[in-house]
Structures are given as structure tokens and as C-alpha cells.
Amino acid sequence: MKYLPSAALLIAGLIHLLPIPGVMGVPALFRLYGIEISDPNIAILLQHRALMFAILGVIMLTAIRLEFLQITALSTGLVSTTSFIGVAAWVGHYNHAIQRVVIADIVASIALTVGLVAAVWLRRQSSP
């Protein structure tokens, strides 16, 4: 039970690091998401998205060692993953590459939920 939060943070942290190549530009974004990007504004937004996910991934991986940060990192990761799943479901009609992202976020959401429940339970068990 005590390793569940760390395992969840490891899984979700690594998943959040996967878009890092997107920071490198349009060709990397095409490989990640399977969409043509001809508008530089869209490229900027997607490259920034890749950077933000990398930052979140690093925070989750850091929280493995910093217990005081675990509940915050687990919660933030869960909001990130479930919101993407929700937006994808709302919009629908996405391509195979986006479907892979949805599946990865479902895996991460399950792990983060289990990890968050375990972290809260462990914190309550250790408080007087």
C-alpha cells in the first residue's frame, strides 16, 4: 500500500514526459499527433503543451521522493489526464494518434486514482 502513490507517480510521470519531442517543432508534433500543422500559432500552442506536460511529469517524478508533494502531484496529474479524456470524448472523431493519447491518459488516470486514494489513506493513518 505504501508504494502505490510512488508507483502511480512513476507511471503518470513517464506518460507525461512522452510529448517532450513535440517541443522540437512541427515534424515532431506530426509524429506525436498525426496532424498537419501549417499554422505557426497552432505549432506554438502544441509546443507549449509539450513543455507543460514535461514540467508536470518532472513534478510527478520529483514527488516520488518528496512525500509532502505527493497528494498535490497526484491530484494535478489526475486533473490533467481526466480533462484530456473528457475533451476528447466531448469533441470525438479523433485520429489514431490521439486515441493513443486517450488510452495512455486512461492508464495514467487509473494509476493516479489508486495512488491518490492510497496517499490519502496513508496520510490519515499516520496522523494522530
Secondary structure as UniProt FT lines:
FT   TURN            2..3
FT   HELIX           4..17
FT   TURN            18..19
FT   HELIX           20..24
FT   HELIX           26..33
FT   HELIX           40..63
FT   TURN            64..65
FT   HELIX           67..69
FT   HELIX           70..91
FT   HELIX           96..126
//
